[in-house]
């Protein structure tokens, strides 16, 4: 086989420096602390060094996990650390990469209007022991060391799903597939990402170049409808597409990437939240019975509390610790399982964001319509500028993240001279955070930040306007501050 090529007629990955621990079989065994006798044992008895079990997938179908025993797992982890040095991470790859996740993968396609999702059939099973040793040999690892790595890391002739070294080895095998798909995406003017066996391509325009002929209808589609180049990208790299998991979505349909909705902002599916609520309700009703049903449904040894806690933690990771849905579920969990309490403290930016809302009135009369900012102040209540509610007794408030979830508020205290108004409300405590009052009086030269939604439009983020107190003064026996403002920052900037 010519140098620089490895099966399927495609070039091998770029060459990278080989760690000294992989310079020879002898060096590798010394690094691992494995004798020839132990290696021989692994050689002939590795099939017995794994525990196989099924894990239920979202579809309900079982996913087979092959987990190595403690000694083999330790060796594979040591190898994974070495192999990480050999794998130059490509930008579209989000699976098994430090600092990336399902969330970062989905965020790459945020607000794209057309999305094609593909799935590789039997991903780990397609990566044979021969392919593993071959890819290592081609990039410069001596054949005896490459074969040793493959033997230690493979099970029943392929990469096991559950082995610590399988993720990085699978990414190494996919290096050429990523390069091919990245080129096709560039030609089609779309975004490409891969998370393990989940592949997504998206664009603001229809993805016509990725199909054979006209655009297909939205929903599940047959692999034959894909362009010949796209089909060949997988076949030429030793993979097959899962015909049951090819899905096309357009601007009029629900767009999902690796389980997260990306139509507007990142969000989990509604069914995910409903399932968590149902599980919590079952625990609140009869915890023992809920545990029995959980064990029967999933066959796992973990407690139902760990199952629910993991799902709520994932929700908080996606939506943020200040999200009211996350907070409500976390507080219910903490009541049911006080010894396993979930963190509900948001970041400073999340707290500020959920403390400031939008206030509107005369929504159906554009001649009288007015809007402004309102904030929750600890020990006081809901506060806004008096001019935002001039001439009205009631108004409507909402947080921009949930514009359809509106609340009616009443004006209870109004001061035109101070330009302040205090409002009463019945907003659930889990929906907002409160700002705290300053412990010291402001003086000239103090830095100050104004927060709000000036000239609010849907999808706007909260503004931060930096400034300083230029002077303090008294008018009509009322203490006032004069402030100089500089630039405006959005909520994504550092406050």
VOPAGU-2260 file (C-alpha; in pm, 1 decimal, decimal comma):
REM VOPAGU-2260
SITE   aa  ch    i         X         Y         Z
SITE  UNK   A    0       0,0       0,0       0,0
SITE  UNK   A    1     149,7     340,8     -97,3
SITE  UNK   A    2     277,5     560,6     183,6
SITE  UNK   A    3      15,5     810,7     299,9
SITE  UNK   A    4    -280,7     600,1     195,2
SITE  UNK   A    5    -495,9     365,8     399,7
SITE  UNK   A    6    -774,7     164,6     241,4
SITE  UNK   A    7   -1093,7     292,3      78,3
SITE  UNK   A    8    -879,8     497,3    -164,4
SITE  UNK   A    9    -844,4     808,3      50,0
SITE  UNK   A   10    -537,9     983,3     193,4
SITE  UNK   A   11    -440,1     928,7     556,3
SITE  UNK   A   12    -443,9    1205,4     820,0
SITE  UNK   A   13    -161,2    1453,8     838,7
SITE  UNK   A   14     154,7    1339,4    1013,4
SITE  UNK   A   15     212,9    1448,8    1371,8
SITE  UNK   A   16     506,5    1385,4    1605,5
SITE  UNK   A   17     492,8    1037,5    1757,4
SITE  UNK   A   18     524,9    1031,8    2139,4
SITE  UNK   A   19     832,9     834,6    2253,5
SITE  UNK   A   20     603,8     595,0    2440,2
SITE  UNK   A   21     472,2     480,6    2100,0
SITE  UNK   A   22     813,0     461,3    1932,1
SITE  UNK   A   23     822,2      82,2    1974,7
SITE  UNK   A   24     636,2    -207,0    2129,2
SITE  UNK   A   25     898,2    -229,9    2404,6
SITE  UNK   A   26     861,3     141,6    2488,7
SITE  UNK   A   27     482,9     109,2    2488,0
SITE  UNK   A   28     479,3    -186,8    2725,4
SITE  UNK   A   29     721,5      -7,8    2957,4
SITE  UNK   A   30     492,8     296,4    2963,6
SITE  UNK   A   31     189,0      79,1    3038,6
SITE  UNK   A   32     370,3    -134,6    3293,3
SITE  UNK   A   33     265,2    -449,3    3109,0
SITE  UNK   A   34     485,0    -757,8    3091,9
SITE  UNK   A   35     502,6    -990,2    2793,6
SITE  UNK   A   36     318,1   -1249,8    2999,6
SITE  UNK   A   37      30,2   -1010,6    3077,0
SITE  UNK   A   38      15,5    -896,3    2717,1
SITE  UNK   A   39     -11,1   -1259,5    2606,0
SITE  UNK   A   40    -296,0   -1308,7    2851,8
SITE  UNK   A   41    -477,7   -1004,3    2709,6
SITE  UNK   A   42    -401,4   -1136,6    2360,3
SITE  UNK   A   43    -590,7   -1460,4    2417,0
SITE  UNK   A   44    -843,2   -1383,5    2692,3
SITE  UNK   A   45    -958,2   -1026,9    2627,3
SITE  UNK   A   46   -1306,3   -1145,9    2525,0
SITE  UNK   A   47   -1354,5   -1248,6    2889,1
SITE  UNK   A   48   -1231,0    -913,6    3020,7
SITE  UNK   A   49   -1549,0    -725,4    2923,1
SITE  UNK   A   50   -1892,8    -695,4    3074,4
SITE  UNK   A   51   -2169,6    -643,4    2821,4
SITE  UNK   A   52   -2503,7    -482,7    2900,9
SITE  UNK   A   53   -2779,7    -287,8    2730,5
SITE  UNK   A   54   -2864,9      76,5    2792,9
SITE  UNK   A   55   -3201,1     206,4    2677,1
SITE  UNK   A   56   -3183,2     475,7    2407,5
SITE  UNK   A   57   -3439,1     752,8    2357,2
SITE  UNK   A   58   -3599,5     544,0    2083,0
SITE  UNK   A   59   -3652,0     262,8    2331,7
SITE  UNK   A   60   -3412,6      32,3    2147,6
SITE  UNK   A   61   -3120,3    -104,6    2350,8
SITE  UNK   A   62   -2764,7      21,7    2304,6
SITE  UNK   A   63   -2502,0    -245,8    2369,1
SITE  UNK   A   64   -2220,1    -132,9    2597,0
SITE  UNK   A   65   -1901,2    -338,4    2627,7
SITE  UNK   A   66   -1721,7    -220,8    2940,8
SITE  UNK   A   67   -1366,8    -349,7    3010,5
SITE  UNK   A   68   -1266,4    -480,1    3351,8
SITE  UNK   A   69   -1073,2    -244,1    3586,6
SITE  UNK   A   70    -725,1    -348,7    3469,1
SITE  UNK   A   71    -805,1    -323,8    3099,0
SITE  UNK   A   72    -989,1       3,8    3155,4
SITE  UNK   A   73    -679,5     146,2    3326,5
SITE  UNK   A   74    -458,6      47,4    3031,0
SITE  UNK   A   75    -703,2     192,9    2779,3
SITE  UNK   A   76    -714,8     521,6    2970,1
SITE  UNK   A   77    -335,8     541,7    2958,6
SITE  UNK   A   78    -346,4     478,8    2584,6
SITE  UNK   A   79    -619,0     738,9    2537,1
SITE  UNK   A   80    -388,1    1002,8    2689,6
SITE  UNK   A   81    -117,5     912,5    2436,4
SITE  UNK   A   82    -355,9     898,9    2142,3
SITE  UNK   A   83    -496,1    1243,8    2223,1
SITE  UNK   A   84    -151,9    1379,6    2130,9
SITE  UNK   A   85    -182,0    1222,4    1786,4
SITE  UNK   A   86    -526,7    1355,0    1700,4
SITE  UNK   A   87    -540,7    1713,8    1569,5
SITE  UNK   A   88    -897,1    1817,2    1651,4
SITE  UNK   A   89   -1091,6    1960,4    1359,5
SITE  UNK   A   90   -1331,2    2245,5    1417,2
SITE  UNK   A   91   -1649,5    2058,6    1310,2
SITE  UNK   A   92   -1585,3    1772,1    1555,6
SITE  UNK   A   93   -1766,8    1809,0    1888,7
SITE  UNK   A   94   -1786,3    1452,2    2016,8
SITE  UNK   A   95   -1527,6    1336,9    2273,7
SITE  UNK   A   96   -1339,1    1666,7    2248,9
SITE  UNK   A   97   -1234,4    1868,8    2553,8
SITE  UNK   A   98   -1437,6    2187,9    2585,2
SITE  UNK   A   99   -1703,3    2071,8    2337,2
SITE  UNK   A  100   -2030,1    1890,0    2388,2
SITE  UNK   A  101   -2372,5    1809,2    2249,7
SITE  UNK   A  102   -2461,4    2167,3    2339,5
SITE  UNK   A  103   -2174,8    2324,3    2141,7
SITE  UNK   A  104   -2255,9    2094,3    1849,9
SITE  UNK   A  105   -2619,5    2207,4    1841,4
SITE  UNK   A  106   -2523,7    2574,0    1893,7
SITE  UNK   A  107   -2325,9    2562,7    1567,6
SITE  UNK   A  108   -2658,9    2530,7    1382,6
SITE  UNK   A  109   -2855,1    2780,4    1587,9
SITE  UNK   A  110   -3124,8    2962,2    1386,1
SITE  UNK   A  111   -3025,9    2792,7    1060,0
SITE  UNK   A  112   -3338,6    2744,4     850,2
SITE  UNK   A  113   -3256,3    2416,4     674,0
SITE  UNK   A  114   -3096,3    2115,9     846,4
SITE  UNK   A  115   -3000,2    1768,7     727,4
SITE  UNK   A  116   -2924,4    1514,1     999,7
SITE  UNK   A  117   -2741,1    1190,3     920,4
SITE  UNK   A  118   -2641,0     895,6    1135,8
SITE  UNK   A  119   -2366,9     635,3    1083,0
SITE  UNK   A  120   -2492,3     280,1    1116,5
SITE  UNK   A  121   -2316,5      63,0    1377,6
SITE  UNK   A  122   -2050,9     332,4    1426,3
SITE  UNK   A  123   -1811,8     157,4    1665,4
SITE  UNK   A  124   -1879,9    -183,1    1511,9
SITE  UNK   A  125   -1767,2     -45,1    1174,0
SITE  UNK   A  126   -1424,2      42,6    1312,6
SITE  UNK   A  127   -1238,8    -287,8    1301,9
SITE  UNK   A  128    -920,2    -382,7    1479,6
SITE  UNK   A  129    -742,4    -384,7    1145,0
SITE  UNK   A  130    -851,4     -28,1    1073,2
SITE  UNK   A  131    -726,6      83,5    1414,4
SITE  UNK   A  132    -380,2     -67,1    1372,3
SITE  UNK   A  133    -369,3      51,7    1011,3
SITE  UNK   A  134    -444,8     417,5    1086,6
SITE  UNK   A  135    -183,5     421,8    1363,9
SITE  UNK   A  136      78,5     264,7    1137,4
SITE  UNK   A  137      11,6     510,9     855,0
SITE  UNK   A  138      60,2     815,5    1078,5
SITE  UNK   A  139     397,9     684,0    1193,2
SITE  UNK   A  140     345,1     439,4    1480,3
SITE  UNK   A  141     556,8     126,1    1424,0
SITE  UNK   A  142     348,2    -173,9    1321,6
SITE  UNK   A  143     422,4    -379,6    1634,5
SITE  UNK   A  144     322,7     -90,2    1863,3
SITE  UNK   A  145      14,4     -14,2    1649,2
SITE  UNK   A  146     -99,9    -376,4    1668,6
SITE  UNK   A  147     -47,6    -378,0    2046,0
SITE  UNK   A  148    -264,7     -67,8    2085,4
SITE  UNK   A  149    -534,5    -221,8    1866,8
SITE  UNK   A  150    -531,5    -549,6    2059,9
SITE  UNK   A  151    -560,5    -378,0    2396,6
SITE  UNK   A  152    -833,2    -138,2    2281,8
SITE  UNK   A  153   -1053,1    -364,8    2066,9
SITE  UNK   A  154   -1310,9    -627,7    2156,0
SITE  UNK   A  155   -1446,0    -899,0    1923,4
SITE  UNK   A  156   -1253,9    -746,8    1635,3
SITE  UNK   A  157   -1381,1    -387,5    1663,2
SITE  UNK   A  158   -1386,5     -83,1    1889,8
SITE  UNK   A  159   -1611,5    -139,5    2191,1
SITE  UNK   A  160   -1863,0     124,0    2288,7
SITE  UNK   A  161   -1762,1     166,6    2650,5
SITE  UNK   A  162   -1384,2     153,4    2613,7
SITE  UNK   A  163   -1195,0     466,6    2732,2
SITE  UNK   A  164    -977,4     477,0    2418,1
SITE  UNK   A  165   -1263,7     418,7    2172,3
SITE  UNK   A  166   -1367,1     787,2    2146,3
SITE  UNK   A  167   -1028,7     924,0    2036,4
SITE  UNK   A  168    -963,6     626,2    1806,7
SITE  UNK   A  169   -1303,8     675,1    1641,1
SITE  UNK   A  170   -1222,9    1042,2    1581,3
SITE  UNK   A  171    -888,4     945,2    1430,1
SITE  UNK   A  172   -1059,2     699,2    1195,7
SITE  UNK   A  173   -1311,3     971,4    1097,6
SITE  UNK   A  174   -1040,5    1228,8    1021,7
SITE  UNK   A  175   -1069,3    1170,8     646,2
SITE  UNK   A  176   -1448,5    1151,9     656,6
SITE  UNK   A  177   -1451,8    1489,5     831,5
SITE  UNK   A  178   -1223,8    1634,7     566,5
SITE  UNK   A  179   -1445,5    1506,0     285,9
SITE  UNK   A  180   -1769,0    1627,5     443,4
SITE  UNK   A  181   -1613,5    1962,8     527,2
SITE  UNK   A  182   -1524,9    2007,5     160,2
SITE  UNK   A  183   -1878,1    1910,8      50,6
SITE  UNK   A  184   -2023,8    2153,4     306,1
SITE  UNK   A  185   -1800,1    2431,6     178,2
SITE  UNK   A  186   -1911,6    2365,9    -180,1
SITE  UNK   A  187   -2276,0    2365,4     -67,8
SITE  UNK   A  188   -2221,8    2679,5     143,9
SITE  UNK   A  189   -2346,8    2515,0     461,7
SITE  UNK   A  190   -2227,8    2433,1     813,8
SITE  UNK   A  191   -2100,9    2084,6     898,1
SITE  UNK   A  192   -2055,9    1929,1    1242,5
SITE  UNK   A  193   -2012,6    1576,0    1374,0
SITE  UNK   A  194   -2078,9    1442,2    1722,0
SITE  UNK   A  195   -1958,0    1079,0    1715,6
SITE  UNK   A  196   -2197,2     913,5    1468,0
SITE  UNK   A  197   -2440,6    1208,9    1449,2
SITE  UNK   A  198   -2377,7    1436,7    1151,7
SITE  UNK   A  199   -2555,1    1765,7    1081,7
SITE  UNK   A  200   -2540,4    2003,3     784,6
SITE  UNK   A  201   -2732,3    2330,4     790,1
SITE  UNK   A  202   -2776,8    2656,4     606,4
SITE  UNK   A  203   -2996,6    2963,2     581,2
SITE  UNK   A  204   -3071,9    2851,1     224,7
SITE  UNK   A  205   -3218,9    2522,8      93,6
SITE  UNK   A  206   -2961,1    2241,8      90,8
SITE  UNK   A  207   -3018,8    2153,2    -275,6
SITE  UNK   A  208   -2653,0    2055,9    -350,0
SITE  UNK   A  209   -2674,0    1776,1     -91,9
SITE  UNK   A  210   -2960,8    1598,8    -268,9
SITE  UNK   A  211   -3004,5    1410,6    -594,1
SITE  UNK   A  212   -3252,7    1619,9    -787,8
SITE  UNK   A  213   -3521,9    1823,6    -616,3
SITE  UNK   A  214   -3543,5    1892,0    -245,4
SITE  UNK   A  215   -3718,6    1612,8     -53,5
SITE  UNK   A  216   -4017,6    1667,4     176,1
SITE  UNK   A  217   -3937,4    1734,1     540,5
SITE  UNK   A  218   -3909,4    1441,3     776,1
SITE  UNK   A  219   -3734,4    1106,3     743,0
SITE  UNK   A  220   -3593,5    1046,4     395,7
SITE  UNK   A  221   -3429,6     756,3     213,7
SITE  UNK   A  222   -3050,8     759,5     165,4
SITE  UNK   A  223   -3101,7     728,0    -213,0
SITE  UNK   A  224   -3229,5    1087,5    -218,1
SITE  UNK   A  225   -2888,5    1217,9    -110,0
SITE  UNK   A  226   -2639,3    1332,7    -369,9
SITE  UNK   A  227   -2397,3    1074,6    -508,5
SITE  UNK   A  228   -2103,7    1268,8    -360,7
SITE  UNK   A  229   -2256,0    1267,3     -13,2
SITE  UNK   A  230   -2332,3     895,1     -25,7
SITE  UNK   A  231   -1981,3     821,9    -153,6
SITE  UNK   A  232   -1824,4    1019,5     132,8
SITE  UNK   A  233   -1942,7     751,1     373,6
SITE  UNK   A  234   -1895,0     446,3     152,4
SITE  UNK   A  235   -1540,1     547,1      58,9
SITE  UNK   A  236   -1451,4     582,5     426,5
SITE  UNK   A  237   -1584,5     243,3     533,1
SITE  UNK   A  238   -1915,2     357,8     682,1
SITE  UNK   A  239   -2282,4     305,2     602,9
SITE  UNK   A  240   -2568,1     543,8     672,5
SITE  UNK   A  241   -2850,5     445,9     905,4
SITE  UNK   A  242   -3151,7     471,2     674,4
SITE  UNK   A  243   -3386,0     513,8     972,9
SITE  UNK   A  244   -3205,7     826,3    1097,0
SITE  UNK   A  245   -3178,4    1049,4     791,9
SITE  UNK   A  246   -3392,1    1355,9     856,7
SITE  UNK   A  247   -3446,2    1679,5     666,1
SITE  UNK   A  248   -3606,7    1989,7     820,4
SITE  UNK   A  249   -3686,9    2324,4     663,7
SITE  UNK   A  250   -3778,8    2668,4     797,9
SITE  UNK   A  251   -4138,3    2561,9     861,6
SITE  UNK   A  252   -4058,6    2255,5    1073,3
SITE  UNK   A  253   -3902,3    2172,9    1408,2
SITE  UNK   A  254   -3523,9    2171,2    1369,4
SITE  UNK   A  255   -3327,1    1948,0    1605,8
SITE  UNK   A  256   -2953,6    1877,7    1631,0
SITE  UNK   A  257   -2826,1    1604,8    1865,3
SITE  UNK   A  258   -3147,4    1618,5    2064,3
SITE  UNK   A  259   -3166,3    1998,0    2107,5
SITE  UNK   A  260   -3405,4    2232,8    1929,0
SITE  UNK   A  261   -3226,0    2510,3    1739,5
SITE  UNK   A  262   -3515,1    2703,4    1581,8
SITE  UNK   A  263   -3464,4    3018,6    1792,3
SITE  UNK   A  264   -3252,0    2947,9    2097,2
SITE  UNK   A  265   -3111,9    2622,6    2228,0
SITE  UNK   A  266   -3382,7    2426,0    2403,6
SITE  UNK   A  267   -3472,9    2072,3    2498,3
SITE  UNK   A  268   -3776,1    1898,1    2358,6
SITE  UNK   A  269   -4102,4    1953,2    2548,5
SITE  UNK   A  270   -4132,5    1577,9    2597,6
SITE  UNK   A  271   -3804,8    1583,5    2791,1
SITE  UNK   A  272   -3947,6    1828,6    3045,5
SITE  UNK   A  273   -4279,4    1642,3    3063,6
SITE  UNK   A  274   -4097,1    1316,2    3136,3
SITE  UNK   A  275   -3897,1    1477,1    3419,8
SITE  UNK   A  276   -4214,3    1624,0    3569,4
SITE  UNK   A  277   -4386,6    1286,3    3545,3
SITE  UNK   A  278   -4093,0    1114,4    3717,2
SITE  UNK   A  279   -4093,9    1371,3    3997,8
SITE  UNK   A  280   -4468,8    1334,2    4040,4
SITE  UNK   A  281   -4429,4     956,4    4068,4
SITE  UNK   A  282   -4162,5    1001,6    4337,5
SITE  UNK   A  283   -4373,1    1255,0    4528,2
SITE  UNK   A  284   -4669,3    1018,4    4516,8
SITE  UNK   A  285   -4485,0     695,9    4611,9
SITE  UNK   A  286   -4103,8     694,5    4603,3
SITE  UNK   A  287   -4069,1     318,9    4660,7
SITE  UNK   A  288   -4309,8     228,6    4381,0
SITE  UNK   A  289   -4138,0     477,0    4146,9
SITE  UNK   A  290   -3802,4     310,2    4212,1
SITE  UNK   A  291   -3947,2     -34,7    4135,2
SITE  UNK   A  292   -4094,7      87,7    3805,2
SITE  UNK   A  293   -3766,7     259,3    3712,7
SITE  UNK   A  294   -3566,9     -60,4    3771,6
SITE  UNK   A  295   -3817,5    -260,5    3567,5
SITE  UNK   A  296   -3815,3     -14,2    3275,6
SITE  UNK   A  297   -3440,9      47,0    3251,5
SITE  UNK   A  298   -3288,7    -253,4    3421,4
SITE  UNK   A  299   -3021,2     -35,5    3577,2
SITE  UNK   A  300   -2874,8     -52,6    3924,6
SITE  UNK   A  301   -2881,7     323,9    3982,9
SITE  UNK   A  302   -3145,8     491,5    4195,3
SITE  UNK   A  303   -3423,7     685,4    4027,8
SITE  UNK   A  304   -3290,2     992,1    4209,3
SITE  UNK   A  305   -2966,1     975,4    4008,2
SITE  UNK   A  306   -3165,7     934,1    3688,4
SITE  UNK   A  307   -3382,2    1240,8    3756,3
SITE  UNK   A  308   -3092,3    1446,7    3887,0
SITE  UNK   A  309   -2894,0    1384,9    3569,9
SITE  UNK   A  310   -3183,0    1495,8    3350,8
SITE  UNK   A  311   -3241,0    1814,3    3553,2
SITE  UNK   A  312   -2867,7    1892,0    3548,4
SITE  UNK   A  313   -2869,9    1855,9    3169,4
SITE  UNK   A  314   -3169,2    2090,5    3147,4
SITE  UNK   A  315   -2977,7    2347,9    3354,0
SITE  UNK   A  316   -2674,2    2309,2    3131,0
SITE  UNK   A  317   -2882,7    2382,5    2821,6
SITE  UNK   A  318   -3118,1    2652,4    2951,6
SITE  UNK   A  319   -2904,4    2805,1    3228,6
SITE  UNK   A  320   -2933,9    2793,3    3606,2
SITE  UNK   A  321   -3160,2    3099,8    3606,4
SITE  UNK   A  322   -3422,1    2941,9    3379,9
SITE  UNK   A  323   -3757,0    2916,6    3562,8
SITE  UNK   A  324   -3835,9    2566,8    3432,7
SITE  UNK   A  325   -3499,7    2440,3    3556,8
SITE  UNK   A  326   -3539,7    2614,6    3892,2
SITE  UNK   A  327   -3889,3    2477,1    3948,2
SITE  UNK   A  328   -3780,0    2120,0    3872,4
SITE  UNK   A  329   -3461,2    2153,5    4079,1
SITE  UNK   A  330   -3654,2    2282,3    4381,0
SITE  UNK   A  331   -3902,7    1994,6    4354,3
SITE  UNK   A  332   -3612,9    1749,5    4336,0
SITE  UNK   A  333   -3445,0    1907,9    4638,1
SITE  UNK   A  334   -3765,8    1866,5    4837,2
SITE  UNK   A  335   -3795,1    1500,4    4737,2
SITE  UNK   A  336   -3423,0    1423,2    4781,3
SITE  UNK   A  337   -3275,8    1677,8    5026,5
SITE  UNK   A  338   -2951,4    1480,3    5068,2
SITE  UNK   A  339   -2882,3    1505,8    4692,2
SITE  UNK   A  340   -2978,0    1871,2    4647,2
SITE  UNK   A  341   -2916,4    2028,0    4306,5
SITE  UNK   A  342   -2739,3    2361,1    4274,6
SITE  UNK   A  343   -2981,1    2638,9    4181,6
SITE  UNK   A  344   -2746,2    2935,4    4215,3
SITE  UNK   A  345   -2707,8    3117,8    3882,7
SITE  UNK   A  346   -2407,0    3309,4    3758,2
SITE  UNK   A  347   -2394,7    3685,1    3815,7
SITE  UNK   A  348   -2492,7    3749,1    3455,0
SITE  UNK   A  349   -2782,8    3501,4    3473,1
SITE  UNK   A  350   -2905,4    3665,5    3794,1
SITE  UNK   A  351   -2896,3    4010,7    3635,5
SITE  UNK   A  352   -3068,6    3884,5    3323,5
SITE  UNK   A  353   -3360,2    3731,2    3515,1
SITE  UNK   A  354   -3389,5    4041,2    3737,1
SITE  UNK   A  355   -3471,3    4275,0    3448,4
SITE  UNK   A  356   -3792,5    4237,7    3246,7
SITE  UNK   A  357   -3992,3    4435,2    2989,7
SITE  UNK   A  358   -4307,6    4631,7    3077,8
SITE  UNK   A  359   -4574,8    4730,7    2823,3
SITE  UNK   A  360   -4922,0    4878,7    2818,1
SITE  UNK   A  361   -5188,5    4955,2    2557,0
SITE  UNK   A  362   -5074,2    4654,4    2355,1
SITE  UNK   A  363   -5371,1    4686,1    2117,8
SITE  UNK   A  364   -5350,8    5060,8    2065,4
SITE  UNK   A  365   -5032,2    5162,9    1886,9
SITE  UNK   A  366   -5108,2    5533,2    1933,8
SITE  UNK   A  367   -5091,0    5488,7    2312,9
SITE  UNK   A  368   -4852,4    5193,4    2324,6
SITE  UNK   A  369   -4553,5    5237,0    2556,0
SITE  UNK   A  370   -4279,0    5006,0    2682,1
SITE  UNK   A  371   -3978,7    5018,5    2912,0
SITE  UNK   A  372   -3772,8    4818,9    3158,3
SITE  UNK   A  373   -3873,1    4688,3    3500,6
SITE  UNK   A  374   -3661,5    4518,4    3765,5
SITE  UNK   A  375   -3711,6    4316,2    4080,9
SITE  UNK   A  376   -3555,8    4479,7    4389,2
SITE  UNK   A  377   -3508,8    4279,2    4707,5
SITE  UNK   A  378   -3719,5    4412,7    4994,5
SITE  UNK   A  379   -3909,2    4651,2    4767,2
SITE  UNK   A  380   -4075,1    4461,0    4484,5
SITE  UNK   A  381   -4114,2    4532,0    4116,0
SITE  UNK   A  382   -3976,4    4876,4    4021,0
SITE  UNK   A  383   -3986,4    5081,1    3702,0
SITE  UNK   A  384   -3957,2    5441,7    3588,9
SITE  UNK   A  385   -4273,3    5642,6    3650,3
SITE  UNK   A  386   -4284,6    5764,6    3291,0
SITE  UNK   A  387   -4314,7    5400,0    3173,2
SITE  UNK   A  388   -4655,2    5368,0    3343,6
SITE  UNK   A  389   -4778,6    5727,7    3327,6
SITE  UNK   A  390   -5158,6    5744,3    3321,5
SITE  UNK   A  391   -5224,5    5371,3    3369,3
SITE  UNK   A  392   -5320,5    5153,9    3664,8
SITE  UNK   A  393   -5222,3    4821,0    3511,0
SITE  UNK   A  394   -4958,2    4701,1    3267,2
SITE  UNK   A  395   -4810,0    4378,7    3129,2
SITE  UNK   A  396   -4461,9    4244,3    3198,2
SITE  UNK   A  397   -4264,3    3954,4    3048,8
SITE  UNK   A  398   -3910,3    3826,3    3027,9
SITE  UNK   A  399   -3769,4    3838,3    2671,4
SITE  UNK   A  400   -3677,5    3469,4    2686,7
SITE  UNK   A  401   -4049,2    3384,5    2714,3
SITE  UNK   A  402   -4240,2    3666,6    2539,0
SITE  UNK   A  403   -4566,5    3472,1    2532,3
SITE  UNK   A  404   -4565,0    3424,2    2910,8
SITE  UNK   A  405   -4710,4    3762,6    3011,6
SITE  UNK   A  406   -4817,0    3877,9    3359,9
SITE  UNK   A  407   -5048,9    4161,9    3460,8
SITE  UNK   A  408   -4909,2    4403,4    3721,7
SITE  UNK   A  409   -5069,9    4693,3    3910,2
SITE  UNK   A  410   -4922,7    5034,7    3988,6
SITE  UNK   A  411   -4935,6    5080,7    4368,1
SITE  UNK   A  412   -4684,8    5364,1    4429,1
SITE  UNK   A  413   -4607,9    5642,1    4182,6
SITE  UNK   A  414   -4369,8    5940,1    4213,2
SITE  UNK   A  415   -4337,0    6170,9    3915,6
SITE  UNK   A  416   -4059,7    6377,8    4080,5
SITE  UNK   A  417   -3844,5    6073,7    4153,3
SITE  UNK   A  418   -3954,4    5910,8    3825,0
SITE  UNK   A  419   -4015,3    5586,3    4013,2
SITE  UNK   A  420   -4309,2    5348,3    4036,6
SITE  UNK   A  421   -4357,9    5032,8    4244,9
SITE  UNK   A  422   -4577,9    4756,3    4109,5
SITE  UNK   A  423   -4754,3    4457,7    4264,4
SITE  UNK   A  424   -4750,3    4122,8    4086,6
SITE  UNK   A  425   -4829,8    3752,1    4120,0
SITE  UNK   A  426   -4529,3    3619,9    3926,0
SITE  UNK   A  427   -4403,3    3280,8    4056,0
SITE  UNK   A  428   -4083,4    3314,5    4259,0
SITE  UNK   A  429   -3907,2    3062,2    4035,6
SITE  UNK   A  430   -3946,9    3291,5    3733,4
SITE  UNK   A  431   -3725,0    3576,8    3851,2
SITE  UNK   A  432   -3430,2    3684,4    4064,2
SITE  UNK   A  433   -3399,8    4005,4    4264,8
SITE  UNK   A  434   -3134,1    4273,7    4273,0
SITE  UNK   A  435   -3008,3    4384,3    4611,2
SITE  UNK   A  436   -2988,4    4746,2    4725,3
SITE  UNK   A  437   -2646,9    4909,2    4753,6
SITE  UNK   A  438   -2506,3    4914,3    5105,3
SITE  UNK   A  439   -2339,7    5254,9    5053,3
SITE  UNK   A  440   -2452,1    5585,3    4905,6
SITE  UNK   A  441   -2317,3    5676,7    4563,7
SITE  UNK   A  442   -2057,1    5953,7    4538,6
SITE  UNK   A  443   -1909,6    6144,9    4247,9
SITE  UNK   A  444   -1676,5    5928,8    4042,4
SITE  UNK   A  445   -1835,2    5593,8    4132,3
SITE  UNK   A  446   -1867,9    5352,6    3840,2
SITE  UNK   A  447   -2224,8    5266,1    3750,6
SITE  UNK   A  448   -2399,2    5027,2    3509,8
SITE  UNK   A  449   -2747,1    5087,1    3368,3
SITE  UNK   A  450   -2930,3    4767,1    3271,9
SITE  UNK   A  451   -3242,5    4740,7    3062,7
SITE  UNK   A  452   -3417,9    4697,1    2729,5
SITE  UNK   A  453   -3428,1    5037,0    2556,3
SITE  UNK   A  454   -3650,3    5038,1    2244,8
SITE  UNK   A  455   -3714,1    4668,3    2298,8
SITE  UNK   A  456   -3775,8    4437,9    2004,5
SITE  UNK   A  457   -3830,3    4059,7    2019,4
SITE  UNK   A  458   -3504,0    3861,5    2048,3
SITE  UNK   A  459   -3318,9    4162,8    2196,6
SITE  UNK   A  460   -3073,4    4085,5    2473,8
SITE  UNK   A  461   -3040,0    4293,1    2786,2
SITE  UNK   A  462   -2821,8    4604,3    2747,1
SITE  UNK   A  463   -2545,3    4706,1    2986,7
SITE  UNK   A  464   -2448,6    5073,1    2964,5
SITE  UNK   A  465   -2129,1    5170,0    3151,0
SITE  UNK   A  466   -2093,2    5509,7    3313,6
SITE  UNK   A  467   -1988,2    5706,3    3619,6
SITE  UNK   A  468   -2164,9    5928,6    3871,3
SITE  UNK   A  469   -2076,9    6280,4    3751,9
SITE  UNK   A  470   -2240,6    6465,3    4043,2
SITE  UNK   A  471   -2492,5    6441,6    4325,7
SITE  UNK   A  472   -2752,0    6710,5    4368,7
SITE  UNK   A  473   -3075,5    6796,5    4550,6
SITE  UNK   A  474   -3382,1    6934,6    4375,2
SITE  UNK   A  475   -3710,5    7002,4    4556,6
SITE  UNK   A  476   -3567,8    6819,2    4859,7
SITE  UNK   A  477   -3510,6    6506,3    4647,6
SITE  UNK   A  478   -3158,3    6362,2    4619,6
SITE  UNK   A  479   -3064,2    6300,1    4257,4
SITE  UNK   A  480   -2765,0    6153,2    4074,0
SITE  UNK   A  481   -2631,1    6280,9    3744,0
SITE  UNK   A  482   -2462,2    6010,3    3538,0
SITE  UNK   A  483   -2238,8    6007,2    3231,1
SITE  UNK   A  484   -2273,4    5695,2    3013,6
SITE  UNK   A  485   -2024,4    5552,4    2767,9
SITE  UNK   A  486   -2071,9    5250,6    2542,7
SITE  UNK   A  487   -2349,5    4990,5    2542,1
SITE  UNK   A  488   -2284,4    4618,4    2591,3
SITE  UNK   A  489   -2510,6    4321,8    2526,5
SITE  UNK   A  490   -2569,3    4037,8    2771,3
SITE  UNK   A  491   -2317,0    3819,9    2590,1
SITE  UNK   A  492   -2038,0    4062,4    2679,0
SITE  UNK   A  493   -1852,1    4055,0    3007,8
SITE  UNK   A  494   -2027,8    4290,2    3254,9
